[in-house]
Amino acid sequence: MKKAKLTAIIAPTLVTAALLSVTAALAQGAKLSDNAIKIGVLTDLSGVYSELSGPGSVKAAQMAADDFMATNAAYKGKVQVIGVDHQNKADVASNKAAEMIDRQNVDVLMDLPTSSAALAASEVAKGKKIPVMVVTGGTTALTNEKCSKYTFHYAYDNFMLANGTGTAVTKRGGNSWYIIYPNYAFGQDLDRQMTAAIKENGGKLVTPSDATPFPNTDFSSYLLKAQSLKPKIFGTMQAGNDLVNVVKQYNEFGLKKQGIGLGIGLLFETDVAALGQDAYAGALATVPWYWNLDQRSRDWTAKFEKAFGKKPTWAQAGVYSATMTYLQAVSRAKSDNGDAVVKALEGYRFSDFFARSAYIRPQDHRVTLDVYTVQVKAKAQAKEAGDIFTKVATIPSAKAFAPVAETKCKF
């Protein structure tokens, strides 16, 4: 009898000890600097891209961290998210990146809208062997002449935008263009990519593209020029608030009524919301994701909206996915050491609610995924709030981005 009671007492004690031992072993298996994983979201918290990325990107990264910790007991309480404003300036991004790495001990930099800022931060991180997951910066230089062993390009890039939208618009008869672009790394690159896509599909530019100041509020001179040139498509490579200003003035100047279509290089949900769907109705764009693509997307959107109070942009959804992909790489590597994480990321294939048929190319760190050509619905066609896109085509992961054989990347 006493023996039975003793066994009953010892058994749960042994089970508890075993569980503690396993948990301790898991924790010891993951070699974390400062006993923590620190994610630095370097983004635009106050400027033209703050609505499409900004605080929403910080929230998305925090959601990913929370979800990861909830399903990985060894990392519970060990993932921290820090949001910092780079003001869309390369010098600020460079200084903030160094400060976050040296003083706050971040293990990865995330998001990075504004290509010049992304390139600057990437260069700093390269010297410190810290991974960078660029989500909202678009320049293809990140996976070409300015690539880094530690930088990964997530979600989209300018080739993808041009390959999708430039091709689709030109093939639909929009074969003569006048293009304007913001005069910094992103705009310059997108202009080159869009021009190439137009010409490859039998189109032409009626005059060389014009660079515009960044940021800018007055686009009247360019719209007047478009009226005199009479192209089939007025192409705007602007983004964020600059795009909103262009489209607003495009409608005010009556270009659509004059038979001049609108070609948009980069479009976010917040751009459409700022003016209303009818201002953009009929325009084509290429996106890596949108909130009501399918039930998986709607389910995640509901979680984000509950946490943030707004529906996500595709950039914010991309930050969640990139953060989770990074954390899973840390788990596989059992370390947050930069070189170990890079090794765990290279060649990785995965699929989540955002990135479908995704693959991380080891040659240039381009993350390829399925993307979508969409058309903006008129307001009368919307079935619910935020229902702004109709999917026109799916571009498979393997065809959405520039072929790896064409990369100029040398690590």
Steps between C-alpha positions, in 0.01 A plus 500: 500500500774741601693399190201582280459841663870571460482408132200730454693787654823436309341447156367853442819641649705307247273612216532863607876466528515341156299782345720760665805314376369494142411870513844582638664293228303683233593834646865401521489375142416848377808721541362852521708813541382686814267204552254675267408544134466870423319601182560854382224635276670789320216675324320826424308594814418859404527566127350418161522121549387485862145392413602213276780377728593692816317419824308224322827329411615520862169347610528223238850411619377490860213271401746263333722505807204426728376217277848350481548508876154352556592190300869474596529463877879527500474857371217621724569855611823515300392683183491879508390746230642852473357757257717790376428784253750543214312802357548365146856636502804289416728673751246465779443134410875437510542667839192335651603158372841536665342625821248216513770239445767649726292640785175305495657172387240423233553170320315585178378810315150482353274687250703799365272697267684746270764330291778745581441437870493123445830509311664715768385277786601188308854630466525568874359157589739329260798632693350379827380162367136569587219362276267745326153413371399775256124491448387845384806626314477411131831554321642199318850618593447313828533170315742621235799735511434606862406161641629382835551158653283617790215670310185324375243666275147402596150562355570685174748694292489735205552227241194320637291819478606578146483140384143479625345841440709630211442179307127482576422864415705496179345174379152646563570778252673755720806503278608865511611644835618817667663417835588706806699363793629623839865593475661253740617137488154340495353725233805491278507121508125459448512735200773284343313178570164633377651646183665166423174307554305739276751472216530122532125476445488722193433833668692827501557819696382810314774701673772420754374460856506799734644494852297680766608632842444272799282556689280723285149646507467681165504290184312748279786562255532128427126459453489795260786338308304175485200686358713641220680171427178296499648157589264211552639457854621753754735293716569600859777323691430695819396333825317586820384860540676600179294249303183627668585854391571389142173308467297779658640751251469251211127494566475876556671566166256264329760278333281190525217676318751600233580133436832491685510193722676471834799268540603445863837353590441433869161495671402446862156465653550824693552692174156393380337573836642855501304606190232235466479216251345698218813716469695184408221289347619282213870547570720189506765426761715207609504398866647209700185467712172667593279451799206318338700284263357190671385371839854468642560864417168609648565306821836670554352837408235460770775445760696802381194724486408402856852584617559817296156637422552502123530250220862425406679612190690232313824649633386455859393143430841448341674621816311240704600226256863615483524521879359149540731366230799653679394360840450154355850521353637587845318194634648273231847646552461485879673838503446865416855528369483679166697246299305209648166663419607584144593136447158391632320741267684426177322248278200483734160420347179589681143618462293709740191720481707773331781332309373218277743256336783702653869428448805685631758497222850438640666675204359849564261470799196590292192350668278385215126447548175499306378852418179639355397747234190677630256762379351768723123462533261791471331574832168367368664160444629467857319240711634630832731761647852460367393282206714682245669241276391247241765241423585500129784247499734301721868517408676188635796539733747367242393760240419803714858616557808545285668167417782413736728458198474877445605605849810716538530404866840392630521432872 
